């Protein structure tokens, strides 16, 4: 629970970008394409995830892991003060480095503390992240309402508390150094074993990321351009992310019983239907479709993490690092593509294209291996 709470504190600051985008676009005069490049910059450090995982399998990243919530809090709380796109990009990039150091070893710690209920453990871990993304937009908008663009700086102590909690007691550890030395951790050997798995996972992530990135990054912008207030847009984003928390909390434990592949195939078929109806309805029905879309879109998160750890018998942190690199880079490139298409065709047609394209995740779900 301590790691899940720290995950919440870390990711609540990561969730500041999307609700701030309408303000940052107006303040700095940036295009949708530049706005869509920000998640790419945020996830660019994930290229080092395999190296971070390889290092974590051999030594301790405890100090870096403890510092990550505080570093993320400091950088994301300062976004509104950026006077140029270059400063904004630098803050985003530093936060991406902090996020990479956090997200690679943390799921491995969950693995070692979950026993034979790995799916359930990942659900608790992901619940912290999804609750952060659901409350983050409201938290940052409230801070700006009370203190202006400097308001988010008053939230930094939350990141400090998370870092102190992680430092207070020893974090769960995996194998001892002695036992690690008897296990082959060479990247080449692990790559040969897991290439088919990662090929299917990559295809699944590409098409699953299309509606997730469109809604997570540009939903407030879409709603404000249609005449809704910034508070309404932020609240809708929070509702979407909160429904995602419900999906992540239930899907992991469900996959322990029904199988990872069955759950992933089901949600990949349901998600584009709900997103499409959200775009073509209004009022309460539209909000109901948005909630349903959030549940099924984010349900795949803990299931994929559990699937990776099911098959990561050697070098679990290294394998998780490879997965996080694929995950972060695919979502970043999709975000950049969504921004570029929105500049050319408009937000609503791009959202429709993302909804239809996400149907293609279903065939890749069938290619995924079953639980070992």
TAMO-V132319 format. One record per residue. N is the residue number from 0. RES is the residue in one small letter. OMEGA is omega in radians with two decimals (* if undefined). D_CENTER is the distance of its C-alpha to the mean C-alpha in Angstrom with 2 decimals. Layout:
n:N res:RES omega:OMEGA d_center:D_CENTER
n:N res:RES omega:OMEGA d_center:D_CENTER
//
This chain:
n:0 res:x omega:3.12 d_center:18.84
n:1 res:x omega:3.12 d_center:19.05
n:2 res:x omega:3.11 d_center:15.94
n:3 res:x omega:3.11 d_center:14.06
n:4 res:x omega:3.09 d_center:15.60
n:5 res:x omega:3.06 d_center:14.73
n:6 res:x omega:3.09 d_center:11.02
n:7 res:x omega:-3.08 d_center:11.66
n:8 res:x omega:3.12 d_center:13.72
n:9 res:x omega:-2.99 d_center:11.43
n:10 res:x omega:3.11 d_center:8.39
n:11 res:x omega:3.07 d_center:11.10
n:12 res:x omega:3.09 d_center:12.20
n:13 res:x omega:-3.09 d_center:9.04
n:14 res:x omega:-3.10 d_center:9.37
n:15 res:x omega:-2.97 d_center:12.87
n:16 res:x omega:-3.05 d_center:12.62
n:17 res:x omega:3.13 d_center:12.73
n:18 res:x omega:3.11 d_center:15.57
n:19 res:x omega:-3.06 d_center:17.36
n:20 res:x omega:3.12 d_center:17.45
n:21 res:x omega:3.12 d_center:20.68
n:22 res:x omega:-3.10 d_center:22.30
n:23 res:x omega:3.11 d_center:21.34
n:24 res:x omega:3.13 d_center:22.46
n:25 res:x omega:-3.08 d_center:25.72
n:26 res:x omega:-3.04 d_center:26.29
n:27 res:x omega:3.12 d_center:25.76
n:28 res:x omega:-3.10 d_center:26.79
n:29 res:x omega:-3.13 d_center:23.99
n:30 res:x omega:3.07 d_center:23.49
n:31 res:x omega:3.14 d_center:20.62
n:32 res:x omega:3.08 d_center:20.42
n:33 res:x omega:3.09 d_center:20.10
n:34 res:x omega:3.12 d_center:17.53
n:35 res:x omega:3.11 d_center:15.51
n:36 res:x omega:-3.10 d_center:16.05
n:37 res:x omega:3.05 d_center:14.28
n:38 res:x omega:3.09 d_center:10.69
n:39 res:x omega:3.07 d_center:12.72
n:40 res:x omega:-3.13 d_center:14.32
n:41 res:x omega:-3.08 d_center:11.27
n:42 res:x omega:3.13 d_center:10.14
n:43 res:x omega:3.09 d_center:13.83
n:44 res:x omega:3.12 d_center:14.26
n:45 res:x omega:3.02 d_center:12.17
n:46 res:x omega:3.13 d_center:15.51
n:47 res:x omega:-3.09 d_center:16.85
n:48 res:x omega:3.10 d_center:14.54
n:49 res:x omega:3.11 d_center:17.40
n:50 res:x omega:3.10 d_center:19.84
n:51 res:x omega:3.12 d_center:17.96
n:52 res:x omega:3.10 d_center:17.80
n:53 res:x omega:3.13 d_center:21.45
n:54 res:x omega:-3.12 d_center:22.46
n:55 res:x omega:3.10 d_center:20.77
n:56 res:x omega:-3.08 d_center:22.74
n:57 res:x omega:-3.07 d_center:25.89
n:58 res:x omega:-3.06 d_center:25.61
n:59 res:x omega:3.01 d_center:23.76
n:60 res:x omega:-3.01 d_center:20.85
n:61 res:x omega:-3.11 d_center:21.57
n:62 res:x omega:3.12 d_center:22.53
n:63 res:x omega:-3.13 d_center:19.51
n:64 res:x omega:3.13 d_center:17.20
n:65 res:x omega:-3.09 d_center:19.29
n:66 res:x omega:-2.99 d_center:19.20
n:67 res:x omega:-3.14 d_center:15.46
n:68 res:x omega:-3.12 d_center:15.00
n:69 res:x omega:3.13 d_center:18.16
n:70 res:x omega:3.11 d_center:17.47
n:71 res:x omega:3.13 d_center:14.18
n:72 res:x omega:-3.10 d_center:16.25
n:73 res:x omega:-3.07 d_center:19.09
n:74 res:x omega:-3.08 d_center:17.47
n:75 res:x omega:3.11 d_center:15.37
n:76 res:x omega:-3.11 d_center:18.39
n:77 res:x omega:-3.07 d_center:20.58
n:78 res:x omega:-3.08 d_center:18.97
n:79 res:x omega:-3.13 d_center:21.63
n:80 res:x omega:-3.12 d_center:24.37
n:81 res:x omega:-3.12 d_center:23.67
n:82 res:x omega:3.13 d_center:26.89
n:83 res:x omega:3.10 d_center:25.91
n:84 res:x omega:-3.12 d_center:23.14
n:85 res:x omega:3.11 d_center:23.74
n:86 res:x omega:3.10 d_center:23.15
n:87 res:x omega:-3.14 d_center:19.99
n:88 res:x omega:3.13 d_center:18.72
n:89 res:x omega:3.11 d_center:19.85
n:90 res:x omega:3.14 d_center:18.02
n:91 res:x omega:-3.12 d_center:14.71
n:92 res:x omega:3.12 d_center:15.56
n:93 res:x omega:3.09 d_center:16.57
n:94 res:x omega:3.09 d_center:13.40
n:95 res:x omega:3.07 d_center:11.62
n:96 res:x omega:3.11 d_center:14.26
n:97 res:x omega:-3.14 d_center:13.71
n:98 res:x omega:3.14 d_center:10.00
n:99 res:x omega:-3.14 d_center:11.22
n:100 res:x omega:3.13 d_center:13.99
n:101 res:x omega:-2.91 d_center:12.05
n:102 res:x omega:3.13 d_center:9.44
n:103 res:x omega:-3.09 d_center:12.25
n:104 res:x omega:-3.04 d_center:15.00
n:105 res:x omega:3.11 d_center:13.50
n:106 res:x omega:3.09 d_center:12.95
n:107 res:x omega:3.06 d_center:16.42
n:108 res:x omega:3.07 d_center:17.86
n:109 res:x omega:3.13 d_center:16.71
n:110 res:x omega:-3.06 d_center:18.46
n:111 res:x omega:-3.14 d_center:21.63
n:112 res:x omega:-3.06 d_center:21.78
n:113 res:x omega:-3.12 d_center:21.16
n:114 res:x omega:-3.12 d_center:24.26
n:115 res:x omega:3.09 d_center:24.64
n:116 res:x omega:-3.07 d_center:22.10
n:117 res:x omega:3.13 d_center:19.03
n:118 res:x omega:3.13 d_center:17.30
n:119 res:x omega:3.11 d_center:18.10
n:120 res:x omega:3.11 d_center:16.97
n:121 res:x omega:3.10 d_center:13.49
n:122 res:x omega:3.10 d_center:13.53
n:123 res:x omega:3.14 d_center:14.54
n:124 res:x omega:-3.13 d_center:11.94
n:125 res:x omega:3.09 d_center:9.05
n:126 res:x omega:3.09 d_center:11.32
n:127 res:x omega:3.14 d_center:11.19
n:128 res:x omega:-3.11 d_center:7.53
n:129 res:x omega:3.04 d_center:8.17
n:130 res:x omega:3.09 d_center:11.53
n:131 res:x omega:-3.12 d_center:10.38
n:132 res:x omega:3.11 d_center:8.64
n:133 res:x omega:-3.14 d_center:11.84
n:134 res:x omega:-3.09 d_center:14.28
n:135 res:x omega:3.13 d_center:13.01
n:136 res:x omega:3.13 d_center:14.64
n:137 res:x omega:-3.14 d_center:17.80
n:138 res:x omega:-3.08 d_center:17.96
n:139 res:x omega:3.11 d_center:17.94
n:140 res:x omega:3.07 d_center:20.29
n:141 res:x omega:3.13 d_center:22.57
n:142 res:x omega:3.13 d_center:22.70
n:143 res:x omega:3.11 d_center:23.70
n:144 res:x omega:-3.09 d_center:26.21
n:145 res:x omega:-3.02 d_center:27.82
n:146 res:x omega:-3.10 d_center:27.76
n:147 res:x omega:-3.11 d_center:27.07
n:148 res:x omega:3.05 d_center:24.75
n:149 res:x omega:-3.07 d_center:25.57
n:150 res:x omega:-3.13 d_center:24.47
n:151 res:x omega:3.13 d_center:20.90
n:152 res:x omega:3.14 d_center:22.70
n:153 res:x omega:3.12 d_center:24.21
n:154 res:x omega:-3.08 d_center:20.87
n:155 res:x omega:3.12 d_center:20.61
n:156 res:x omega:3.08 d_center:22.55
n:157 res:x omega:3.07 d_center:19.63
n:158 res:x omega:3.10 d_center:17.88
n:159 res:x omega:3.12 d_center:21.32
n:160 res:x omega:3.13 d_center:21.75
n:161 res:x omega:3.13 d_center:18.61
n:162 res:x omega:3.14 d_center:19.93
n:163 res:x omega:3.11 d_center:23.37
n:164 res:x omega:3.11 d_center:22.39
n:165 res:x omega:-3.12 d_center:20.89
n:166 res:x omega:-3.01 d_center:24.11
n:167 res:x omega:3.14 d_center:26.43
n:168 res:x omega:-3.14 d_center:26.46
n:169 res:x omega:3.08 d_center:25.82
n:170 res:x omega:3.09 d_center:22.42
n:171 res:x omega:-3.10 d_center:22.70
n:172 res:x omega:3.10 d_center:23.71
n:173 res:x omega:-3.13 d_center:23.94
n:174 res:x omega:2.99 d_center:27.09
n:175 res:x omega:3.14 d_center:29.85
n:176 res:x omega:-3.12 d_center:30.65
n:177 res:x omega:-3.12 d_center:33.77
n:178 res:x omega:3.11 d_center:32.14
n:179 res:x omega:-3.08 d_center:29.49
n:180 res:x omega:3.14 d_center:32.37
n:181 res:x omega:-3.11 d_center:33.64
n:182 res:x omega:-3.14 d_center:30.48
n:183 res:x omega:-3.14 d_center:29.95
n:184 res:x omega:-3.11 d_center:26.77
n:185 res:x omega:-3.12 d_center:27.72
n:186 res:x omega:-3.10 d_center:24.89
n:187 res:x omega:3.13 d_center:27.42
n:188 res:x omega:3.12 d_center:28.25
n:189 res:x omega:-3.14 d_center:24.73
n:190 res:x omega:3.14 d_center:24.01
n:191 res:x omega:-3.12 d_center:27.05
n:192 res:x omega:-2.92 d_center:26.02
n:193 res:x omega:3.14 d_center:22.47
n:194 res:x omega:3.10 d_center:22.84
n:195 res:x omega:3.12 d_center:23.39
n:196 res:x omega:-3.07 d_center:20.33
n:197 res:x omega:3.07 d_center:18.03
n:198 res:x omega:3.12 d_center:19.91
n:199 res:x omega:3.13 d_center:19.21
n:200 res:x omega:3.14 d_center:15.52
n:201 res:x omega:3.09 d_center:15.25
n:202 res:x omega:3.13 d_center:17.20
n:203 res:x omega:-3.08 d_center:15.19
n:204 res:x omega:-3.11 d_center:11.83
n:205 res:x omega:-3.05 d_center:13.77
n:206 res:x omega:3.05 d_center:15.14
n:207 res:x omega:-3.08 d_center:12.39
n:208 res:x omega:-3.05 d_center:10.22
n:209 res:x omega:3.12 d_center:13.30
n:210 res:x omega:-3.13 d_center:13.35
n:211 res:x omega:-3.11 d_center:9.66
n:212 res:x omega:3.11 d_center:9.76
n:213 res:x omega:-3.10 d_center:13.30
n:214 res:x omega:-3.07 d_center:12.79
n:215 res:x omega:-3.05 d_center:9.77
n:216 res:x omega:-2.97 d_center:11.56
n:217 res:x omega:3.11 d_center:15.16
n:218 res:x omega:3.10 d_center:15.93
n:219 res:x omega:3.13 d_center:17.60
n:220 res:x omega:3.10 d_center:19.46
n:221 res:x omega:-3.08 d_center:20.63
n:222 res:x omega:3.12 d_center:21.93
n:223 res:x omega:3.10 d_center:23.64
n:224 res:x omega:3.09 d_center:25.33
n:225 res:x omega:3.06 d_center:26.64
n:226 res:x omega:-3.14 d_center:28.34
n:227 res:x omega:3.13 d_center:26.06
n:228 res:x omega:3.11 d_center:25.80
n:229 res:x omega:3.12 d_center:22.91
n:230 res:x omega:3.10 d_center:22.81
n:231 res:x omega:-3.13 d_center:22.76
n:232 res:x omega:3.10 d_center:19.94
n:233 res:x omega:3.12 d_center:17.86
n:234 res:x omega:3.09 d_center:18.92
n:235 res:x omega:3.09 d_center:17.97
n:236 res:x omega:3.10 d_center:14.37
n:237 res:x omega:3.10 d_center:14.45
n:238 res:x omega:3.11 d_center:16.15
n:239 res:x omega:-3.12 d_center:13.62
n:240 res:x omega:3.11 d_center:10.75
n:241 res:x omega:3.07 d_center:13.45
n:242 res:x omega:3.05 d_center:14.40
n:243 res:x omega:3.08 d_center:10.96
n:244 res:x omega:3.09 d_center:11.63
n:245 res:x omega:3.12 d_center:14.93
n:246 res:x omega:-3.14 d_center:13.71
n:247 res:x omega:-3.10 d_center:11.60
n:248 res:x omega:-3.07 d_center:14.62
n:249 res:x omega:-2.97 d_center:17.14
n:250 res:x omega:-3.10 d_center:15.86
n:251 res:x omega:3.12 d_center:15.77
n:252 res:x omega:3.12 d_center:19.31
n:253 res:x omega:3.14 d_center:20.43
n:254 res:x omega:3.05 d_center:19.55
n:255 res:x omega:-3.09 d_center:21.70
n:256 res:x omega:-3.02 d_center:24.58
n:257 res:x omega:-3.10 d_center:24.18
n:258 res:x omega:-3.10 d_center:22.48
n:259 res:x omega:-3.04 d_center:19.07
n:260 res:x omega:-3.11 d_center:20.41
n:261 res:x omega:-3.14 d_center:22.02
n:262 res:x omega:-3.12 d_center:19.02
n:263 res:x omega:3.11 d_center:16.85
n:264 res:x omega:-3.11 d_center:19.87
n:265 res:x omega:-3.09 d_center:20.52
n:266 res:x omega:3.13 d_center:17.20
n:267 res:x omega:3.07 d_center:17.17
n:268 res:x omega:-3.06 d_center:20.66
n:269 res:x omega:-3.00 d_center:20.11
n:270 res:x omega:-3.09 d_center:17.06
n:271 res:x omega:3.12 d_center:18.97
n:272 res:x omega:-3.13 d_center:21.93
n:273 res:x omega:3.13 d_center:20.31
n:274 res:x omega:-3.13 d_center:18.67
n:275 res:x omega:-3.14 d_center:22.12
n:276 res:x omega:3.05 d_center:23.99
n:277 res:x omega:-3.09 d_center:21.83
n:278 res:x omega:-3.04 d_center:22.82
n:279 res:x omega:3.04 d_center:26.45
n:280 res:x omega:-3.13 d_center:27.15
n:281 res:x omega:3.08 d_center:27.50
n:282 res:x omega:-3.07 d_center:27.88
n:283 res:x omega:-3.14 d_center:27.04
n:284 res:x omega:3.11 d_center:26.62
n:285 res:x omega:3.12 d_center:23.91
n:286 res:x omega:3.10 d_center:22.00
n:287 res:x omega:3.10 d_center:22.57
n:288 res:x omega:3.11 d_center:21.17
n:289 res:x omega:3.10 d_center:18.04
n:290 res:x omega:3.14 d_center:17.59
n:291 res:x omega:3.11 d_center:18.35
n:292 res:x omega:3.13 d_center:15.93
n:293 res:x omega:-3.13 d_center:13.04
n:294 res:x omega:-3.04 d_center:14.35
n:295 res:x omega:-3.14 d_center:14.64
n:296 res:x omega:-3.07 d_center:11.64
n:297 res:x omega:3.14 d_center:9.13
n:298 res:x omega:-3.09 d_center:11.94
n:299 res:x omega:-3.05 d_center:11.30
n:300 res:x omega:-3.13 d_center:8.29
n:301 res:x omega:3.14 d_center:10.84
n:302 res:x omega:3.10 d_center:13.54
n:303 res:x omega:3.10 d_center:12.28
n:304 res:x omega:3.12 d_center:11.75
n:305 res:x omega:3.12 d_center:15.21
n:306 res:x omega:3.13 d_center:16.65
n:307 res:x omega:-3.12 d_center:15.91
n:308 res:x omega:3.02 d_center:17.46
n:309 res:x omega:-3.03 d_center:20.29
n:310 res:x omega:-3.13 d_center:21.36
n:311 res:x omega:-3.12 d_center:20.63
n:312 res:x omega:3.09 d_center:24.11
n:313 res:x omega:3.12 d_center:24.63
n:314 res:x omega:-3.06 d_center:22.48
n:315 res:x omega:3.13 d_center:19.42
n:316 res:x omega:3.07 d_center:17.61
n:317 res:x omega:-3.14 d_center:18.62
n:318 res:x omega:3.10 d_center:17.48
n:319 res:x omega:3.09 d_center:14.03
n:320 res:x omega:3.09 d_center:14.00
n:321 res:x omega:3.13 d_center:15.02
n:322 res:x omega:-3.12 d_center:12.37
n:323 res:x omega:3.08 d_center:9.54
n:324 res:x omega:3.12 d_center:11.68
n:325 res:x omega:-3.10 d_center:12.04
n:326 res:x omega:-3.08 d_center:8.47
n:327 res:x omega:-3.09 d_center:7.69
n:328 res:x omega:3.11 d_center:11.21
n:329 res:x omega:-3.14 d_center:11.48
n:330 res:x omega:3.13 d_center:8.81
n:331 res:x omega:3.13 d_center:10.55
n:332 res:x omega:3.08 d_center:13.89
n:333 res:x omega:3.11 d_center:13.33
n:334 res:x omega:3.10 d_center:12.53
n:335 res:x omega:3.10 d_center:15.71
n:336 res:x omega:3.10 d_center:17.57
n:337 res:x omega:3.11 d_center:16.81
n:338 res:x omega:-3.13 d_center:18.15
n:339 res:x omega:3.11 d_center:21.14
n:340 res:x omega:3.13 d_center:22.03
n:341 res:x omega:3.07 d_center:21.86
n:342 res:x omega:-3.04 d_center:24.29
n:343 res:x omega:-3.01 d_center:26.58
n:344 res:x omega:-3.07 d_center:26.55
n:345 res:x omega:-3.07 d_center:24.99
n:346 res:x omega:-3.04 d_center:21.84
n:347 res:x omega:3.07 d_center:23.16
n:348 res:x omega:3.12 d_center:24.34
n:349 res:x omega:3.09 d_center:21.08
n:350 res:x omega:3.12 d_center:19.23
n:351 res:x omega:3.12 d_center:21.93
n:352 res:x omega:3.13 d_center:21.54
n:353 res:x omega:3.13 d_center:17.80
n:354 res:x omega:-3.13 d_center:18.79
n:355 res:x omega:-3.12 d_center:21.60
n:356 res:x omega:-3.09 d_center:19.86
n:357 res:x omega:3.04 d_center:17.27
n:358 res:x omega:-3.07 d_center:20.37
n:359 res:x omega:3.06 d_center:20.52
n:360 res:x omega:-3.05 d_center:17.65
n:361 res:x omega:3.12 d_center:20.26
n:362 res:x omega:3.13 d_center:22.66
n:363 res:x omega:3.08 d_center:20.14
n:364 res:x omega:3.13 d_center:19.29
n:365 res:x omega:3.13 d_center:23.04
n:366 res:x omega:-3.11 d_center:23.07
n:367 res:x omega:3.13 d_center:20.80
n:368 res:x omega:3.07 d_center:22.97
n:369 res:x omega:-3.11 d_center:23.81
n:370 res:x omega:3.10 d_center:23.24
n:371 res:x omega:* d_center:25.45
//
